[in-house]
Amino acid sequence: MQSTMMSYPLTLAHLLERAGRCYPKTEIVARMPDRSLHRGTYCDFYRRARALASALRGVGLGKGERVATLMWNHAPHLEAYYGVPVAGGVVHTLNLRLHPEDIAYIVNDAEDRFLIVDDVLLPLFEQFKDSVQLERVFVVPLTGRPIPSAYENYEELLQSGQSEFTYPELDENDAAGMCYTSGTTGRPAGVIYSHRSMVLHSYTILLSAVFGMSSEDVVMPVVPMFHVLSWGVPHALPMIGGKLVFPGPHMDPESLVDLCEREQVTLCTGVPTMWLGVLQLLEREPGKHKFAAGMRIVVGGAAAPEAMIQGFDRHGITVIHAWGMTEMSPIGTVSRLKSHLRDLPEDQRYALRAKQGCVVPFVDARLVNDHGQEVPADGITMGELQVRGPFVTGSYHKRAPTPDKFTADGWFRTEDVATIDAEGYIKVCDRTKDLIKSGGEWISSVDLENAIMGHPAVAEAAVIAMPDAKWSERPLACVVLKPGMLASGEEINAFLAGKFPRWWLPDDYRFLSAIPRTSTGKFLKRALRQQIARATGQAT
C-alpha cells in the first residue's frame, strides 16, 4: 500500500525561499577585514543569493559542476552556500589554512570550474593559481581595493543576474555541497553532500536535544565556513529566522568576546582550542564582560576538557559537547543531560557533559570489537565507533568504498575508539592510531589530556605514545603552561593520582611554548611525535 503524501523534494531552494519570505528583516552581521561591521538582512541575502544563482546559470554553470570558495565567514560566503546549489551546481569550500600545494590538489581532484575568492585572500590564491585549471575567478571586494585585471568582480557577476529567476529542476539526491577531509593519514578525500542530506542535517541540529536553536537566537558560527560547511549552522538557522553574526577573519579571543558582547550572541560554535583562549581571557578579566543571558557554546572537533566546561559555567556560559566528522555532515552526537539525570551529584553531571553524548536523530551508532562483535553498553568496554544514516557518506569522491573505511554491511568506520554506557552516552577514548598500548593494556590519550588540562597551571596538553623497551609504549605528555604559571611533571602526576591507575600516568613531560595543530585547530600528534623523536633521537 502506498501513502497519499505528496512527493516533495527536500532541497535548499525551499530553505532559501523560506528565509526570504518569512524573515526578511532579520539581521545578518559580519565583521570585515578592517574590523568594521557590515549589517544586512535576510531580504538582502535572499535577493543576492538568487542573483548569484541566475548569474552562474548565465555564465554556463551546468548541473553538478563545482564552484569553489576561498572565503572567510561573512555574508557573501552565505550567498554562495545557497546560490550555487539552487543553480544546480555544487559549492566546494576550500580550506584556506592548508598549504597551497594541498589546496591545488583538492581543486584539481574536485575538478572545480569556477572560484569565488575574497580579495584579501588573493595572495594565497596566487601561490597555487598556476597549478590549477579554473575557467573563471570572481573576486569579492571586501576592502574596496581595485581588483586585478586577470580576475572578475563578484559584485558585477551578481549584477548580471536576472531579477526574475526560476530554479532549475532539482532532485533532492543531487549533489549540493562538497568538503574534503583533513588528510591526516593520507591525501584528503572528497565528501559530497546532497540537498536531502543537508536539509535533514539542518532539521536535526535545530532540535532542542541537539543545538536547540530558534528564531530568538543570535548565533555566531566561529567554526570556519570552509570546515564541514560550518557544522550546518548557515543552513539550519535561516530556516527558522535566527540572527547570524559572522566574525570574518578575526578569530582571536578579544575579537570574539567583543562581538559576542556587541551583538548579544546567544550561541557560538567552535573547536576547544579557540574557546580555551576565550576562557583564559575571561579569567584574566573577571566580571568585565556582559554576555546574553543563557549563552551557549557548542564545542566539537576535539574533546572538550571537563575543566573547560566547569570554567565557562563559572561565567554563566553553558558548553554543549558535540562530536562528528566531515563524513557525517558533520554532527553525530551531542551531550545533553537528560531530565532524570539532572539531580545526579555535580561530579557525575560534569563527567556526563564531558562525554561526546548520545547520537542525534537519524544517526545509528555501534561499537565493535576486533572480532566484529558489538561491545556491551557498560561505559567501560572499548570498541570501534561505526555509524550510518541519511547524512553519513557511503563513499568518497572518485574512490570506491574500501574495507578500512566501510563495513560489508554498510557502516562507516570512524576510526575512533569509544565506550557507551547504559544511558546511550558515547565517550570517544581516542583515535585508533593515538591509543597507547602499554604492557598489553590500552591507555586513552584523550582522557589523560583532559585531566591534565584540569590542572590550574596548564593551558593545553597533548599526550603521545613513545616507544618503550619493556612496555612497548608509554605515555609522554606535552604541556603548554598558562602565562606566568609554573608546574613540574611530578606535580601534575600528583594532581592526576587517584583519577587513573598508576600505570596510566605519563613517564615524562615536555613543556612547550605551543603544540602543533591541524588546519582546523586540532592537535597534530603526528607532527608532535616527529618533533619529540627528533629531540630524543628515537624513531617514530
N, C-alpha and C positions, 0 to 999 in steps of 0.2 A: 504493500500500500504506500503510495506517495503522499507527502504532505501537501497542503494547499497554500504554502507560503511562496511568496514571490522569489524568483531567482535574482537577487540584487547583489552586484559585485561590491566587495569591500575594497575601496580604493582611496587614495589620498585626495582625489578630486572632491569627495564628499567632505573630508576634513577641512579643506581649503574653503569650500563654499560655506560651510557652517561658521567658520571663523569670521568670514567677511560679512555674512548676513546677520548673524546673531550677536556679534561682539565688535561692531565697527569702531567703537570709541575706547576700547581697552588699550592701554598704553603698551608700547614696546620701547624700552630704553636701552641704549648701547653706549659704552664708553669708547671714545675714538682714540686713535693713536696719540693725539695731542692732549689727551685726558679730558677733553670736553665731552659733554653728554648730548647724544643725539636722541631726540624724542619723536616717536611716530605712533601710529595706531594700527590696529588690525585692519582697518579700512585701507590704509596705505599699503600694508603688507599684501592684502588680497589683490589690490589693483596691480601692484608691481609684480607679484608672482605670476599673475595671469599674463601680464605684458611680456614677461620673460618667456613663458611657455609659447606665446604667439610668435615672438621674435625668433626663438630657436627653431620652431617649425618653419618659419620664413627663410632661415638660412640653411634648411635642408636636414635638420636633425631627424633621423629615422627611428623607428621603433626599436628599442633595446640598445641604441647607441649610447656610449658613455660620455658624460660631461664631467670632467674632473674639477674639483675646487681646491684651491690652495689659499685658505682664508681663516681668519680668526672668528671668534664668536661675536656676531653682530647681525643687524637686520638684513643686509644683502645676502649673507650666507643662509639665513632663514628662507629668503625668497628662492634661492637655488634648491633648498631642501624640497620645496613643493613645485616650483616652476618646471624643473627638469622632468620629474616623474609624470606630472599631469600632461606634459607634452609628448609622453610616450618614451622618454629617454630614461637613463639610469644615472643618478647623481653619485659620483665616486669621490669621496672625501680623501684628500691626501694628507698624511701626517707630516706637518711642516718641521717636526723635530727630528726626523730621520736624516741620515746622511744623504746628500744629493744623489749619490750613486744608487742608494736604495730606493729613493723616490723615482728615479728614472726607470729602474727595473719594474716597479709597480705600475707606472704609467704604461710602459710597453706591454706588460703582461695583461693588463686590463684592456689594452687597445683603445685608450681614450681618444676621442675625436677632437673635442674642444676642451679648453681650460678657462675657468674663471679664477682670477688671482687678484688679491689685494695689492694696491700699488706699493705698500710698504714691504711686501714680500717678493717684489720683482728681483731684488739682488739674489735671493735664494733660487728663484726660477732660472735666472741666467747662469747659475752654476751647472745646471743639467739640461738646458734647453737644446743643446746640440746633440744630446743623446736620446732624444725622444722625437716622435713623429706626431705633432699636433697640427691639425688643419688651421685652427684659429685660436687666438688668445685674447680674451676680453679682460680688461683691467678695471677694477673697482677703484674709483678716485676718492680714496678716504682722506687724503691730505690736501687735495687741491693742486698738487704739483702737475705740470704737463706730463701727459702720457707719451712715452717714446713712440715714434712713428711706426715702429715694427709691430705695434700692438693696436688693439681696438678698444674704444671706450665702452665700458659696460653700460653707462647711462645712455649712450647713443644706441646701443643694442636694444635697450628697453623702449626707447622712443620709436623704434621701428616696428614694435609690436602693434597689433590691431586692438582697438578698444573692445570690439566685439569678438570674443574668442570662443570657439566651440571645441570642447575637449575631444580628442580622438577617442575611438573606442578602446577602452581599457579593460583588460581581463584582470581579475584580482590576483591571478597567479603570475602576471607579468613581472619581470624584474623592475624594481623601483630604486633600489639603493645598493651601494657596494662599499665594503670596507675590507682592509687587509689585516691579517693577524700581525702581531708584533715580530714574529720570526725569530724568537729567542732560541729555537733549536734547529733553525734552517731558514730557507728562503721564506719570506712572507707569503701567505696563501690568501686568495680572494674568497670572500663570503658574499653571496648575492641575496639580498632581501627582496621579497615580493611585496606588492601592495597589501595583500592579505596578511602576511606575517607582521608587517609594520602596523597595520590597523589593530590587529589582535594584541600585539605587544603594547600599543598605546592604551587600549581599554584596560589591560591588566595592571599597568603601573599606576593608573588613576585610582584604583580601588583603595578603600580605607585600610585594608590589611596589607597594602603594598606601600606606595609612596603617599597615598591619601591626599592627592591634590584636588583643588576645587576652584571655582571662579573667584573665590575670596582670596586666593593665594597670590603672593608676589614671589616668583620663582627665578632664581639666578643659577643657570647651569654653568658651573665653573669647569666641569669636565669638558674638554675641548670638543667642538662640533666635528672635528676630524677624527675623534676617537669613538668608534661604535655609535655614530650618529647621536653623540651627546647623551647616551643612555636612553634615547627615545623621548626625552622631555620636550624637544621642539616639535614633535609630532603630537604628543599627548596634550600638552597644555592648551594650544589653540582650539582643541576640540571642546574644551569647557570654558574657554574665555578668561583664563588667568593672566595676570600681568607678567610679562617677560622682561628680565633685566640681564643684559649681556655685558660681561666685563671687558670685552675686546682683548687686546694683548697684555693688559695689566693684571697679572695674576699674583702679584706679591701680596703678603698678608695685609699690609697697610692699605693697599688699594681695595682689596676685597672687603675689609672691615668698613672702610669709608663708604663704599657703595651699598653695603647692607644697611648701614645707618641711614644714608640719604634717602633710599627708596623703601625703607622698612620692609626688607626682604623677609619672607616667612619660611622659605625652603631653599636650600642650596644643595648642589651635588658636587662630589669631587673625591679624589683619592686621599688616603690618610696623610701622606707626606705634606700635602697642601694644608690640611687642617691642623696638623701638628704645629706648623708655623703660625697659624692664626691663634691657636691656643696659647702658645708661648707669648705672643703679643698681648693677649688679654690678661695673662697672668702678670705681665710687667706693668700693666696699666689698669689695675682692678678698679671697677666702678666707673671708668671713664666713658665707656661706650653704652649707648642706649639702643637696644635692638627691639624688633617687634616682639610682642608677647607670643609665647608658644613657638618660637623659631625652631626649625628642624634642619639637620644636616644629614643627607643621605651619603654614606661613605661606602665605597667599593673600590675594586681594582686591586686591593690587597687587604689583609686582615686589619680591622680597627682594633688597636690595643685597648684593653679594658680600662687602663689608666686614662686614656684619652676620652672615653665615654664618660667616666667619672668627672674628668676635668671640665668638660663642657656642661655637664649637669650643674656644676657649681656656678656657672654663669647663666643658668636658665635656658640653655640650648640643648635640645634633645638630639642625640646621634642615633640614626637608624642605619643599622648594619646590613649591607646587601652584598650579594655575590653574583657573578655572571661571567660571560665570555663573549668575545666577538662572534663566536659561532652560535650564540644564543640571543642575539639582538639587543642588549646582552643580558637582561635581568633574569636570574634563575631562582634565587632565594632572597628572602627578606626576613630579618629578625624583628618581630613584633611580639611583645608579651601578650599571651592570651589572657582573657579576663580572669580565669580561675587561677592564674599564676601570679597575679599582681600582689598577693598577700604573702608571697614567699619572703624569707629573710633577705636583706639587702644584698649580701654577697652572692646568693643564688640568683637573684634577679640580674645582677651585673654579669654573672657567668653566662646566663642565657642570652643577654643582649650582645655579648661579645661573640656568640656563635653566628654563623652565616644565616641561620634561620630556617624557616620552612619554605618548601617550594611554592612558587607563585601559581595561581590558577593556569591550567593548560599545560604545565610542565610536569612530566613524570621523572622521578629520580630513583636510582637504586645504587646500592653499594655492593660490589662484587669482589670476592677474594681471588687468589691466584688460581683456584680450581674452578672458577666460573660460577660459584655459588653465592647467593645473597647472604650478607652477614647479618647477625641479629641486631635489632634496634635496642642495644643496651648502652649506648653512649660511650662504649669502650672499644669494641672491636672495629678495627680499621678495614676499609675496603676502597677499591677504586670507584670514584663517583662517575656514574653514567647517566645520561639524560636523553629525553626525547620530547617532542612537542611541535606545535604548528609554527613556532618561531625559533626552532633549532635547526641548524643546517644539516642536510643529508649528504653533502659532498662539498668539495672546493672547486673554484673556477678552474677549468681545464684539467682537473685531476679526478681520476676515478676513485671511489671510496676504497680505502685500504684497511686491513685488519688492525693496524696500530691506531687507527682513528675511529673506526666504526665496527660494531659487532655484527656478527652474522644475522642476528635478529633485529637489527636496525637501530641500535642505541649509539649515541655519540659518546666516545671515551674522552673525558675531560682531562685526564692525566693528573687529576687531583686525588689525593688520598684523604678520606674523611671518616667520621663516625656519625651515627644517627641515634637519637635517643627515643624513648617510648612516646614522647610528645611530637616527634617528627622534626625536631630541631637538628639541622645538619651542622657539623663543625668540620671545616676544612683544616686538616692537620698539616698538610704540606703538598707541594708538587712531588710527583713520584721521583723526579731527579734531584730533589732537595732534601728528601728524608735521609737521616743519618743512621746507619746501621752499625751499632756498637756491640760487639760480642754476641752477634746474632739477634739483638733486640733493636727495635726501632725507636728513634728519638725524633720528636717533631721540632723542627727549627722554628716554625711559626709560634708554637706555644712558648718556647724559650724567649723569642724576640719580644713577644707581647708582655711577658713577665718582666724582662729586663727593662723595658720602657716604662714600667711602673715605678722604677727607682727614681727618687726625686732629682737626682743629678743627671739623668740620662735623657737626651733629646731623641736619639734614634739608635736602633740596634739591628744588626743583621747577623744571623748565625749560619755558619757553613761547616761542612764536613771536611776534616783534614785526615790524611792517611795516618794510620797508627799500626805499628808492627804487632802489637799484642791484640788490640780490639778491632782491627780492620779500619774503623773510622772513629774519630772523636770530635765533639763539637768545639768550634772556636768562635768566640763572639767578637764582632767588630762593632765598636761603640763610638757614637758622637756625643760628647757631653754638652750640657747646656752652658751658655756663656758664663764664665766666672765660677763654674762649679768644678769640684774635684771628686774623684772616686777611683778606687782600685778594683782589680778583678776580685780580690779576696773579699772586699766589702760588698760587691754586687752578689757574689756567690752566697755570702751570709744572708743577704736580703732574699735570695731565692730559696734558701734552706727551708724545708717544710712544705714548699709548693710542689716540689718534684722529688723523685728518688735521687739519692746522692749521685748515682752513676750518670744521671742526665746532665749534671752541672758542667759547664764548659771547663775544659782543662786549661784554656789560655784565653786571654783578652787582648785585643789590639784596639788602641784608642786612636781614632782617625779624625781628620777635620771634616770629611764628607764621605758618604757611601755612594758608590756609583749607582746610577738609576737608568731605567729604560726611558724611552721617549714618552711614556705615559705616566712616569713618576714612580714606578715600582722599583724595588731594589734589584739591581742587575748582579745576581750572585755569580754568574759565570765570570764576569769581569773582576768581581771581588776575589774569587778563588785564584784567578790568574795573578792578581796583584799581590796577594798574600804568598802565593807559591814563589813568585819572583823574589820576594823579600826574605823567604826562608830557605830558598834553594831546593824546594820539594817539587815533585811532579804533580800535576793536577789530574 
